[in-house]
Structures are given as C-alpha cells and as structure tokens.
Amino acid sequence: MNAASRQQAKLSLLPLLLFVLLFLGTGLYLQSQGVAYAFYQLPGPVAIIPALVLAVWLNRAPLAQSIDVLVKGAGNSNIITMCIIYLLAGAFAAVAQASGGVDAVVNAGLSLVPASLLLPGLFVISAIVATAMGTSMGTIGALAPIAVGLSQQAGLEPALVAGALLSGAMFGDNLSIISDTTIAATRTQGAEMKDKFRENFKIAMPAALITLVLFTSLASTDTAVNVKEFSWTGVLPYAAILVLAIAGMNVFAVLLLGIVLAALQGVIFADYQLANLGKDIFKGFASMQEIFLLSMFVGALGEFVKQQGGLAWIAGHIAALAGKLALAGNKAQQLAIAALVFISNLCIANNTVAIVIAADVSKDLAEHNNISPKRSASLLDIFSCISQGLVPYGAQALLLGASFGLSPWDVVTQSYYCFILAAVAITAVLFSRHQAIKTAAV
C-alpha cells in the first residue's frame, strides 16, 4: 500500500468515526443534562445518515457510482439474510408474548426456585428466558417489574437483584440461537449456528456456574414467592426452537415453525385469537425496525470503508500489534478480534451493531490466521455482550436503573457474570489448543 493509498484508507474511516462521535457525543451530552435514556434519544439509523453523506463525498466518484456502492453494501447477501432473520425472530417473540409464552416461561422458572435461593434463582430464570427469547431487553422488560417486587418482599439489595437480572439477560443474549448477536456473528463469519452455540457453550456455561455460586453466597431469603398461574404448554414453543436449532435445522425453518407453534399453543391452551396473528407478526417486524435499518446502513458504510482500503489498513495494524504479542499459535489474533468488538461496542453501546462493524476485519484475521469461523463468531458474540453488559449507558443498564430507582453504574458494577465471562473467555483463548479452520456451510 503506497502513501496515497494509505491516506485514502485512513480518510475512509472518518465517516465511521463521525457516526461514533454523533451517537456517543449526543448521548453523553444529554446524559449530562439529566435526560432519561440519553443514549437512545438520537436513534442509530438517524445518527449514521451524516456519516453516509460524508462517505459519499469522500468517495470522490460520480454520485450515481457512489450510490451504487451504498446500495451494494446495504444489499450484501449476509446483511439482507441477517435482516430477514431479525424480522422472523421479532415475529416469533411478539406472537409468543401475545399467546402467553413469555409469562409461562417466567412463572415456570419462579415455580422451580426455592425461596432461600431467590437471588441465584433470578439469575437462572433471566438466563433461561433470555436464551428462549433471544433478547436481553425483552427479558429485562418482562422480569424487572417482578424482580422489583420480589426484592422488596424478600429484603434483598436492589442493586444485587438488578445485577443478577442483567447477568442472566446477557448470558441468554450471548448464547441464544435466535439472538440478533448470534445471527450477526454467524452470518458474518460464515459459521453454522449449532457450531457457534457449542463453541460458545464451552465458555459461557463455566462462567454461568461460577456466577451462580457467587450469587448463592451473596444473599438468601426465606420469604415465600407468589407465582402467578401458568400453563407449561406455553414453554413448548421456546423449547422446540431451541432443540431444533441445536439439532441443525435451518434457522428460517426454525423461526417459522416457532411462530406457528406459539400461535397454535395460544389458540388451543390460552384463548389466543388467531385473527390477531397477522397483526402480532407485523408488530414483531416493527420491533426490529431500528436494528434492521441500522444493519443495512452499517453495511453500506462498511462497503465504502472496504473499497477504499480502510478495513485492510485496520486489519494490518491489528495484525501487526497481535504479532508483537509473544503467544503461541493464533491466540494473539483471537484476542485482537475480542478487543476489536469490545472497543467497538464501548463506542456504540449496541452489541449487534458492534459485531457488524467489526465483522469484516475479524473475518480477515480469522482466515489469515487459521481461526475457525465458529471460534471467531463466538469471540465476537461473547466480547460484544461482555461490553454491552458493562456500559452504564447501554439500554439494559438504563432500563434496570429506571426500574429499580438506581444509578445505571450501580447496576453494571453488580453484573458479575460479565466480569467472570471475560476472565473465562480470555483464559480459554490463552490455554486453548490451536484453533484449526474448518469450512462451514450456512
């Protein structure tokens, strides 16, 4: 890369930096003014528009040609596939919610938890619900009102309860096969969901068990828990899609079947009106609007950066830095992938978008350093979720802070799973065997 090419490559990164500065800067300013949910007052799809305009200007090509680049990036097959899966995942979550599935999963979990183990029990329930739903925000939204009442009833420290919920929610967000982070990580790295799940499970489960022991030692109560009436049939659609996805069924088929099962169990067992199915599916589509648009726009922005050499420039610098670390095999490059997505999420406070931003550079590092797609996808998902669970300006911490009347900082400092997961994941990289690459068909 000559001097002119290097200069163009560095300039191509300016739109991405502009997006980060607009999104992060607006959030920091509004937070200093005491605005609630400050980092979500300027939606990501709007914040990225000036960055796209700058990218078109820096492309130094006829406008029609620049628009072709933009459309090519937004219409990338991985991006479009990812967006369709987002829509189906949102539809399943909405139909399951309307047909009583979420309430059934929540109360089924509560019915199995002894009163003396309420704190670790809430962590487990949150983890199960998030794994089933595929969304940390949906999990927190469903469980936070219950957990607030339980913490008051049992005399538990509110920050600890909020930290347990956040910990479980991030476990599920990271591990779930219908989570948007899983979808983004597997699609961009060319890994199969079942392979990524198994790779991820080997790291997430030990961290979850350590966290469970920690929460068990921190608090206990003998206060009885009131469980609302529920039907176990509501749990079946969640269990079905989890089993089928792990078994290797195509994700489109899994989610479509999940929507059908959720609707059928509602009609048969929960007085769900089949006439509402279309509206609920569309409601689920609408819930994915922001991440759908932002993924397309980030894909467009990434295409400009890629064509102008920005991604190659970043990859070269990260590879050079990783090469200076005296680690055997490709461990330094694995840590580089982890650091890249972790830092990206600190700037964006959106783990899915952070994965999309870091995906191309990570895939390049993986392909050139014999790192398997399932490992690179797992690292992207794990470290984006770690970062998301630790940023006090993330949606999860803000929602829990508002629900419990706490500072978001108090919430994230009790998110012990994220700290433990980081330690376990880094240890797994440092002490792992060489990660041989295998071709994965998606």
Summary of the structure (lengths in Angstrom):
residues: 442
radius of gyration: 21.7
end to end distance: 33.3
largest distance: 71.0
contacts: 1684
relative contact order: 0.16
helix: 78%
strand: 0%
